[in-house]
Amino acid sequence: MSWRQGAARFQGTPASAPPRRRSVSDDYDAGWSPFASHSNTGIDVSQASALKATTVMACVTMLAEDFAKCDPILYRLDSADKRVEATDHELYDLFVAPNDWQTWFEFAEMGQFSLVMRGNGYAVKIRDARGRVKKLIPVNADWVAIWESPDGGLFYRVTPNGLHMRAELAQQPFLIPAEDMLHVRGFSMNGLVGASRIALASDAVGLALAYERQATQWFSNGAAPSGVLTTDSRLTDGAAERMAQDWQDRKSGLQNSGKILILEQGLKFQQVAMSAQAAEFIASRNFQIQEITRIFRIPSHMIGDLQRGAQTSIEQLSQEYINLTMTGYTQRWAAVIARDWDLKRQGLRLDFDLSILTRANITARYNNYARGVAGGFLTQNEARKDDRRDPLPGGDKLLTPSGMGAPSHVSGAGAEGGGRPPDGDSQASLTAPAA
């Protein structure tokens, strides 16, 4: 049976229909590559190889973990416009345990990792007999290809990776319809698939990997020609080769660092200062750190590089990371989930709680609590709840700031009975003689 007949059998379409084709699997201009992208450094850049660059690993780990920290909140508004958590919706349970082996944190971290690296986050929806989604099976972007039908429909071909994934997807068709796939796209050039950052920036990532390899080779060969051996005596070719090999065996490599060497034939060691080439190499590695952080839109201080950030601006940079980087991902996830589950028609809303990323140090946080409670827009229990403390009896009442009480209906200011006398009687009350 041909692949076309198999696809028709699973999808319920006539076997004579034109074959579906991959939409963008060979379209490098779309920024998508099934496995690896070749860089001009000669290094193939894939998900696995890109993570060997420490800056890439730091950026991707931060974006994946920070997104997973932001708990999804599904709620509806009651008659008083108060948020009421929608515990009766199927998404409520999925946000706790999307499948049998992952927590929501692990699921979100894996999906966000794929979205950051490849521009696409995928999960197969496993439905029960009533059509309700009972499981979300995360799938790495490298295992997925998008196919188009002649009528414009979209299907997803998932290649299971491992026995566990094969068992979980055993009942799924050869081509999975779009309504059974949760697909979160990054920025896209064709609207069907997100652009892969590591594919589009393969030269920058490849150069970072090349610097890593060059530095490793440099250290394995003795880190640098830190000096030269000179002698006034004439050495035979055999003696020169033997002494050069002996120096190589005893000096090169980190395992020989700090060893004492005995020189013969009047050899003298003359130390050589760091060359301009070595200094330029170090500067180039530092520049490549900035290049990678630009790709992932991460402030460099957040991955330990404080060279270009003033201490006074770090707080502002951290806030910009939340406002300009993280909210882009949370909005993508929320919009796709809201569309797939038709939340708007059900009167439901989905938000991701970013408060865990905005928590300041304890001194600044407690000062903010004090201002909020004293300012009358935050209750004591709201502050305690945000600080992970139990509420107190009577702590749900907003305090009225001093000098901001309701105005008197008699005089317009001050306490009742203590205002000015009625109009027209003020002068008489001051000049009239006592009875």
C-alpha positions as CSV (number, residue, x, y, z in Angstrom):
1,M,0.0,0.0,0.0
2,S,1.5,3.4,-1.0
3,W,1.7,6.3,1.3
4,R,-1.1,8.0,-0.6
5,Q,-3.4,5.1,-0.1
6,G,-2.5,5.0,3.6
7,A,-3.1,8.6,4.1
8,A,-6.4,8.4,2.3
9,R,-7.4,5.4,4.5
10,F,-6.7,7.2,7.7
11,Q,-8.1,10.6,6.6
12,G,-11.2,9.2,4.9
13,T,-10.4,10.8,1.5
14,P,-10.5,9.1,-1.9
15,A,-7.4,7.3,-2.9
16,S,-7.4,9.1,-6.2
17,A,-7.0,12.5,-4.6
18,P,-3.8,14.3,-5.5
19,P,-1.1,13.6,-2.9
20,R,-0.7,16.0,-0.1
21,R,2.6,17.7,0.1
22,R,4.8,19.1,2.8
23,S,4.1,22.7,3.2
24,V,7.5,24.1,4.2
25,S,9.8,21.1,5.0
26,D,12.2,22.2,2.2
27,D,11.6,25.9,2.5
28,Y,14.8,27.2,4.2
29,D,13.7,30.8,3.6
30,A,10.9,30.2,6.0
31,G,13.5,29.6,8.7
32,W,12.5,26.0,9.3
33,S,14.8,23.0,9.0
34,P,13.9,19.4,10.0
35,F,17.1,18.6,11.7
36,A,20.2,20.9,11.3
37,S,21.2,24.0,9.5
38,H,24.7,24.3,8.0
39,S,26.6,27.4,9.0
40,N,29.5,29.0,7.2
41,T,31.9,28.0,10.0
42,G,31.4,24.4,8.8
43,I,29.5,23.4,11.9
44,D,26.0,22.1,11.6
45,V,23.6,23.8,14.0
46,S,20.8,21.7,15.5
47,Q,19.0,21.8,18.8
48,A,21.5,19.5,20.4
49,S,24.6,21.2,19.0
50,A,23.3,24.7,19.7
51,L,22.9,23.9,23.4
52,K,26.6,23.2,23.6
53,A,27.1,27.0,23.3
54,T,26.8,28.1,26.9
55,T,25.1,31.4,26.0
56,V,22.4,29.6,23.9
57,M,21.8,27.1,26.8
58,A,21.5,29.9,29.3
59,C,19.1,31.9,27.2
60,V,16.9,29.0,26.2
61,T,16.8,27.6,29.8
62,M,15.8,31.0,31.1
63,L,13.0,31.5,28.6
64,A,11.6,28.0,29.1
65,E,11.8,28.0,32.9
66,D,10.4,31.6,33.3
67,F,7.4,30.7,31.1
68,A,6.8,27.5,33.0
69,K,6.8,29.5,36.3
70,C,3.8,31.6,35.1
71,D,0.7,29.6,36.1
72,P,-2.2,29.8,33.7
73,I,-5.4,31.2,35.2
74,L,-8.7,30.3,33.6
75,Y,-11.6,32.4,34.9
76,R,-14.9,34.1,34.2
77,L,-16.3,37.4,35.4
78,D,-19.4,37.3,37.7
79,S,-22.1,40.0,37.9
80,A,-19.8,42.1,40.0
81,D,-16.9,41.8,37.5
82,K,-15.0,39.7,40.0
83,R,-12.8,36.9,38.6
84,V,-14.1,33.4,39.4
85,E,-11.8,30.5,38.6
86,A,-13.4,28.1,36.0
87,T,-12.8,24.8,37.9
88,D,-15.5,23.1,35.9
89,H,-13.7,23.4,32.5
90,E,-11.6,20.6,31.0
91,L,-8.6,23.0,30.8
92,Y,-8.6,23.3,34.5
93,D,-7.4,19.7,34.9
94,L,-5.0,19.9,32.0
95,F,-3.3,22.9,33.6
96,V,-2.6,20.7,36.6
97,A,-1.6,17.5,34.8
98,P,-1.7,17.7,31.0
99,N,-0.8,14.0,30.7
100,D,0.0,10.9,32.9
101,W,3.8,11.6,33.3
102,Q,4.3,15.4,33.3
103,T,3.3,18.3,35.5
104,W,2.2,21.5,33.8
105,F,5.6,23.0,34.6
106,E,7.4,20.2,32.7
107,F,4.9,20.3,29.8
108,A,5.1,24.1,29.5
109,E,8.9,24.0,29.8
110,M,9.2,21.5,27.0
111,G,6.7,23.3,24.7
112,Q,8.4,26.6,25.3
113,F,11.8,25.1,24.6
114,S,10.7,23.9,21.2
115,L,9.0,27.3,20.5
116,V,12.2,29.2,21.4
117,M,14.6,27.0,19.5
118,R,12.5,26.1,16.5
119,G,9.8,28.7,16.5
120,N,7.0,26.1,17.0
121,G,5.5,24.4,20.0
122,Y,3.4,21.3,19.4
123,A,1.2,19.1,21.4
124,V,-1.2,16.4,20.2
125,K,-4.7,16.5,21.7
126,I,-5.9,13.1,22.8
127,R,-9.7,13.0,23.1
128,D,-12.1,10.8,24.9
129,A,-15.3,9.3,23.5
130,R,-17.2,12.6,24.0
131,G,-14.6,14.5,22.1
132,R,-13.2,16.2,25.2
133,V,-9.4,16.6,25.4
134,K,-8.1,14.4,28.1
135,K,-4.4,14.5,27.4
136,L,-1.9,16.8,25.7
137,I,1.2,14.9,24.3
138,P,4.1,17.3,23.8
139,V,6.0,16.8,20.6
140,N,9.3,18.4,19.7
141,A,9.3,20.5,16.5
142,D,11.9,18.3,14.9
143,W,9.4,15.4,14.9
144,V,6.7,17.3,13.1
145,A,6.0,18.2,9.4
146,I,3.0,20.1,8.2
147,W,1.1,18.8,5.1
148,E,-1.4,20.6,3.0
149,S,-4.5,19.1,1.4
150,P,-5.7,20.2,-2.0
151,D,-8.6,22.1,-0.4
152,G,-6.2,24.0,1.8
153,G,-6.6,21.9,5.0
154,L,-3.7,21.5,7.3
155,F,-2.5,18.2,8.7
156,Y,0.5,17.3,10.9
157,R,2.7,14.3,10.4
158,V,4.3,13.3,13.6
159,T,7.2,10.9,13.7
160,P,7.2,9.3,17.2
161,N,10.6,9.3,18.9
162,G,10.9,6.3,21.2
163,L,8.6,3.5,22.3
164,H,6.7,5.7,24.8
165,M,5.8,8.3,22.3
166,R,4.8,5.6,19.8
167,A,2.5,4.0,22.4
168,E,0.9,7.3,23.3
169,L,0.2,8.2,19.6
170,A,-0.7,4.6,18.5
171,Q,-4.4,5.5,17.9
172,Q,-3.7,8.7,16.0
173,P,-4.0,8.8,12.2
174,F,-1.1,9.0,9.8
175,L,-1.9,12.7,9.2
176,I,-3.3,14.4,12.3
177,P,-6.0,17.1,11.5
178,A,-5.2,20.6,12.6
179,E,-8.0,20.6,15.2
180,D,-6.3,17.8,17.1
181,M,-3.0,19.6,17.3
182,L,-2.1,22.4,19.7
183,H,0.3,24.5,17.6
184,V,1.9,27.7,19.0
185,R,3.8,29.6,16.3
186,G,6.6,32.1,16.7
187,F,7.0,34.9,14.1
188,S,6.3,33.4,10.7
189,M,7.1,34.2,7.1
190,N,4.3,32.1,5.6
191,G,1.7,32.0,8.3
192,L,1.8,28.2,8.6
193,V,5.0,27.6,10.6
194,G,7.1,29.7,12.8
195,A,10.7,30.7,11.9
196,S,13.5,28.8,13.7
197,R,15.8,31.2,15.5
198,I,18.8,28.8,15.4
199,A,18.2,28.2,11.7
200,L,18.0,31.9,10.8
201,A,21.0,32.7,13.0
202,S,22.9,29.5,12.3
203,D,26.1,31.5,11.5
204,A,26.0,33.4,14.8
205,V,25.4,30.2,16.7
206,G,28.0,28.3,14.6
207,L,30.6,31.0,15.3
208,A,29.9,30.7,19.1
209,L,30.4,27.0,18.8
210,A,33.6,27.5,16.8
211,Y,35.0,29.8,19.5
212,E,34.2,27.1,22.1
213,R,36.0,24.5,20.1
214,Q,39.0,26.8,19.4
215,A,39.3,27.7,23.0
216,T,39.1,24.0,24.0
217,Q,41.8,23.1,21.5
218,W,43.9,26.0,22.7
219,F,43.9,24.8,26.3
220,S,44.5,21.2,25.3
221,N,47.7,22.3,23.6
222,G,49.0,24.2,26.6
223,A,46.6,27.2,26.5
224,A,49.2,29.5,24.7
225,P,52.8,29.7,23.7
226,S,53.5,31.3,27.1
227,G,57.2,31.4,26.4
228,V,60.1,30.2,24.2
229,L,63.1,27.9,24.9
230,T,66.5,29.3,23.9
231,T,70.0,28.0,24.2
232,D,73.5,29.2,23.1
233,S,74.4,25.6,22.2
234,R,73.9,24.0,18.9
235,L,71.4,21.2,19.0
236,T,71.3,18.3,16.6
237,D,68.1,17.5,14.8
238,G,67.5,14.5,16.9
239,A,68.1,16.3,20.2
240,A,65.9,19.2,19.1
241,E,63.0,16.8,18.2
242,R,63.5,14.8,21.4
243,M,63.5,17.9,23.6
244,A,60.5,19.4,21.7
245,Q,58.5,16.2,22.2
246,D,59.5,16.0,25.9
247,W,58.4,19.6,26.4
248,Q,55.1,18.8,24.6
249,D,54.5,15.8,26.8
250,R,55.3,17.5,30.1
251,K,53.9,21.0,29.4
252,S,50.8,20.7,27.2
253,G,47.4,19.9,28.7
254,L,45.6,20.9,31.8
255,Q,46.9,17.8,33.6
256,N,50.4,19.1,33.4
257,S,49.6,22.5,34.8
258,G,51.9,23.5,37.6
259,K,54.5,20.8,37.1
260,I,58.2,21.5,37.6
261,L,60.4,21.1,34.5
262,I,64.1,20.4,34.3
263,L,65.9,22.0,31.4
264,E,69.1,20.6,29.8
265,Q,71.7,21.8,27.3
266,G,71.6,25.3,28.7
267,L,68.0,25.8,27.8
268,K,66.4,29.0,29.1
269,F,62.7,29.7,29.2
270,Q,61.6,33.2,28.2
271,Q,58.1,34.2,29.0
272,V,56.0,35.8,26.2
273,A,53.3,38.3,27.0
274,M,49.7,37.8,25.6
275,S,49.7,38.6,22.0
276,A,47.3,41.0,20.3
277,Q,45.7,38.0,18.5
278,A,45.0,36.3,21.8
279,A,43.4,39.4,23.2
280,E,41.3,39.8,20.1
281,F,40.1,36.2,20.5
282,I,38.9,36.9,24.0
283,A,37.1,40.1,22.8
284,S,35.5,38.2,20.0
285,R,34.1,35.6,22.4
286,N,32.6,38.3,24.5
287,F,31.1,39.9,21.5
288,Q,29.5,36.6,20.5
289,I,27.8,36.5,23.9
290,Q,26.1,39.7,23.0
291,E,25.1,38.4,19.6
292,I,23.4,35.4,21.1
293,T,21.5,37.4,23.7
294,R,20.3,39.7,20.9
295,I,18.9,36.7,19.1
296,F,16.8,35.6,22.1
297,R,16.1,39.1,23.4
298,I,17.7,38.5,26.8
299,P,19.4,41.2,28.7
300,S,23.0,40.2,29.0
301,H,23.2,40.7,32.7
302,M,20.6,37.9,33.2
303,I,23.1,35.3,32.0
304,G,26.0,36.6,34.1
305,D,27.5,39.2,31.7
306,L,27.7,42.5,33.6
307,Q,30.2,44.2,31.3
308,R,27.7,46.4,29.5
309,G,25.1,47.0,32.1
310,A,25.3,49.5,34.9
311,Q,24.2,48.3,38.3
312,T,21.6,51.2,38.4
313,S,19.9,50.0,35.2
314,I,19.6,46.3,36.0
315,E,16.2,46.7,37.6
316,Q,14.9,48.5,34.5
317,L,16.4,46.0,32.2
318,S,14.7,43.1,34.1
319,Q,11.4,44.9,33.8
320,E,11.9,45.3,30.1
321,Y,12.6,41.6,29.8
322,I,9.2,40.8,31.3
323,N,7.4,43.5,29.3
324,L,9.1,43.0,25.9
325,T,10.1,39.4,25.8
326,M,8.1,37.2,28.2
327,T,4.7,38.8,27.5
328,G,5.2,38.0,23.8
329,Y,5.3,34.3,24.6
330,T,2.5,34.3,27.2
331,Q,0.2,36.1,24.7
332,R,1.0,33.6,22.0
333,W,0.1,30.6,24.2
334,A,-3.0,32.3,25.6
335,A,-4.4,33.3,22.2
336,V,-3.9,29.8,20.7
337,I,-5.5,28.0,23.7
338,A,-8.4,30.5,23.7
339,R,-9.0,29.9,20.0
340,D,-8.7,26.1,20.1
341,W,-11.1,25.8,23.1
342,D,-13.4,28.7,22.0
343,L,-13.1,30.4,25.3
344,K,-14.6,33.7,24.3
345,R,-17.9,32.2,23.3
346,Q,-18.0,30.5,26.7
347,G,-17.4,33.7,28.6
348,L,-14.0,32.6,29.8
349,R,-10.6,34.3,29.8
350,L,-7.1,33.0,30.1
351,D,-4.2,34.8,31.6
352,F,-0.7,33.8,32.7
353,D,0.4,35.0,36.1
354,L,3.6,37.0,35.7
355,S,3.8,38.1,39.3
356,I,6.4,35.5,40.2
357,L,8.8,37.2,37.7
358,T,8.1,40.7,39.1
359,R,8.7,40.0,42.8
360,A,11.3,42.4,44.0
361,N,13.6,41.8,47.0
362,I,12.0,41.5,50.3
363,T,12.7,45.1,51.4
364,A,11.2,46.6,48.3
365,R,8.3,44.2,48.3
366,Y,7.3,45.0,51.9
367,N,7.6,48.7,51.2
368,N,5.2,48.3,48.3
369,Y,2.8,46.3,50.4
370,A,2.9,49.1,53.0
371,R,2.2,51.8,50.4
372,G,-0.6,49.7,48.9
373,V,-2.4,49.1,52.2
374,A,-1.9,52.6,53.5
375,G,-3.0,54.0,50.1
376,G,-6.3,52.2,50.2
377,F,-6.0,50.2,47.1
378,L,-4.7,46.9,48.7
379,T,-6.1,45.0,51.6
380,Q,-4.0,43.5,54.3
381,N,-5.1,40.0,53.2
382,E,-4.3,40.7,49.6
383,A,-0.8,41.6,50.6
384,R,-0.5,38.6,52.8
385,K,-1.8,36.3,50.0
386,D,0.8,37.7,47.6
387,D,3.5,37.0,50.3
388,R,2.2,33.4,50.6
389,R,0.7,34.0,54.1
390,D,-2.7,33.0,55.5
391,P,-5.4,35.7,55.7
392,L,-6.4,37.4,58.9
393,P,-9.9,38.0,60.2
394,G,-11.0,41.5,59.3
395,G,-8.1,41.9,56.8
396,D,-10.3,42.2,53.7
397,K,-11.4,45.8,54.4
398,L,-9.7,48.6,52.5
399,L,-8.2,51.3,54.8
400,T,-9.0,55.0,54.2
401,P,-5.9,57.1,54.0
402,S,-5.7,60.1,56.4
403,G,-7.1,63.3,54.9
404,M,-9.0,61.3,52.2
405,G,-12.3,60.7,54.1
406,A,-15.7,61.3,52.6
407,P,-16.6,65.1,52.7
408,S,-19.2,66.4,55.1
409,H,-22.6,67.1,53.6
410,V,-23.0,70.2,55.8
411,S,-19.9,72.2,55.5
412,G,-17.9,70.3,52.8
413,A,-15.0,69.7,55.1
414,G,-14.2,68.6,58.6
415,A,-16.4,66.7,61.1
416,E,-20.1,67.0,61.4
417,G,-21.1,69.9,63.7
418,G,-17.7,71.5,63.6
419,G,-18.0,73.4,60.4
420,R,-18.8,77.1,59.8
421,P,-22.3,78.5,60.8
422,P,-25.1,78.8,58.2
423,D,-24.6,81.4,55.5
424,G,-25.9,84.9,56.6
425,D,-25.6,84.2,60.3
426,S,-21.8,84.3,60.6
427,Q,-21.5,88.1,61.2
428,A,-24.4,88.2,63.6
429,S,-23.1,85.4,65.7
430,L,-19.8,87.3,66.2
431,T,-21.2,90.8,67.1
432,A,-24.5,90.1,68.9
433,P,-24.2,90.9,72.7
434,A,-24.8,88.1,75.1
435,A,-28.3,87.7,76.4
